[in-house]
Amino acid sequence: MQPNAIKIRGIDDVIAYLDSRQGIVGRAATIWWLALGGLFLDAFSNSALSAGLGPMTRNLHLTAGQVALMTSLASWVAIAFNPIGGWMADRWGRIRPLILAKFLAVVGAVLVVFAPSFEMILVGRFFVGAAYGIDFAIAMAVLAEFTPAKLKSRLNTWQGMWYAAVCTNLLLALLFYSWDVGDAIWRYSVAATAVFGVTILVLQLTLLVESPVWLARKERLDEAAHAMTRIYAQLFVAAPKHERLPVLNQARRGAANVLLIFRGAYLQRTILAATVQIGQSIQYFAVGWYLPLISATLFGKDFAQATIGALAFNVFGIFGGFLSPWIGRKLGLRRASAFGFAMVFVMLLTLGLFHGRMPLWLAVIVPSLFILFHSGGPGANGKSLSSLSFRSELRAGANGIIGALGSIGAALGLLIFPLFREKYGLEHTFLILSVVPLIASVICFVIRWDPTRTTINPDNEPDAPQFENDKPAIAETLRPAAGKVN
């Protein structure tokens, strides 16, 4: 044993060292922000068509049904690839599926840019949906596994990155508009996605390191120690085999592991995370994603004016998204979601009842507040709740299942807005959609679980009694933290 080496005996030592960190710095910070960079790309890919949807509709002579299919297809595909991505990450690790997702995103963007027909655009959107489904399940798990317990609410930073991506898309759309490219402007927005995708792909391929938490849960301590040495610039070594501590309740049933999140104490956590994820997806993708079109009803059909209006709305999303870690720390993720949903309900109700009769200044403020309350509350919390509520070998799989449910919500939102708007009008569409945050708010107030308000760490909680098919737990109430070996 080398002097000053830190000996790793099991998952508890890895968790203890991680939680002892005062911040996320060095190589760990690089990995953390690169995972967020992947989520930025996901948001950029999803919103690339949003800014240019009006010109694209004219350019390709799309019907309302075609618009609904095209905009929602990626989310429908993500429904399948969310759990597939989670399964891959829990079986093969975090890095390889993340790299695969970036490759698929680039392929999808290139296909859409050069698509000669509507059908080819759908093929490209299929790849975008696959990338989105794989990446989100895994990236959030990576963020959770590199974040000390005291900084759990920082996972919500992804929401600020989402709106930063949306606003970047809108700013680029204004730039492309100044080039006088006409209704083909949407191709330029998607091309920018390919450029971002290649950049993130190269950086992640070069700089990412496998999660030590996942490696330790898989009892691959030699690899976990090597990964920690690379990440923290400090020497770690795996303990001799006779000193190693067994992993309690290791889930070894492959894809069947996902069933564990619907049992015992995990059930209410799954219900809460799924409620927040589904609710926020429906309300955002049915309203927030279509803000450029909603903006056009306020500011006229001029592309630049409508885009600037949508940009003004989404700036509130950046503010709320980067404020959400502070809100989550003060209120807890559950209560932040409950209050956020309640305020979104009020905003949608106001839009539904008074949208056509509000003065312009109020018609601008209400959608802006909708985005603020969404991004500061439930917008970020569904994925954060699922990432923080399950142990490592279940985490990505749980994110995949809950993410798939969220993708169903997103697909429904993207699908129903253009159809409902055409059939019932904009105001009645807002009223119908207001039911979603109302129900979600009630559920969030009723369920009491909050990972930021408990001392339980899912990676070492003694949960064997909850799962009758698991092996009995070893009776250990305390394990020594990682320490230096002289």
Secondary structure as UniProt FT lines:
FT   TURN            3..4
FT   STRAND          5..8
FT   HELIX           11..20
FT   HELIX           26..51
FT   HELIX           53..60
FT   HELIX           64..92
FT   HELIX           95..113
FT   HELIX           118..145
FT   HELIX           149..156
FT   HELIX           157..178
FT   TURN            179..180
FT   HELIX           182..184
FT   HELIX           185..207
FT   HELIX           212..217
FT   TURN            218..219
FT   HELIX           221..232
FT   STRAND          236..238
FT   HELIX           241..243
FT   TURN            248..249
FT   HELIX           254..262
FT   TURN            264..265
FT   HELIX           266..283
FT   HELIX           284..288
FT   TURN            289..290
FT   HELIX           291..299
FT   HELIX           303..331
FT   HELIX           333..354
FT   HELIX           355..357
FT   HELIX           360..376
FT   HELIX           378..388
FT   HELIX           392..424
FT   HELIX           426..433
FT   HELIX           435..446
FT   HELIX           451..453
FT   TURN            458..460
FT   HELIX           464..466
FT   TURN            468..469
FT   STRAND          484..485
//
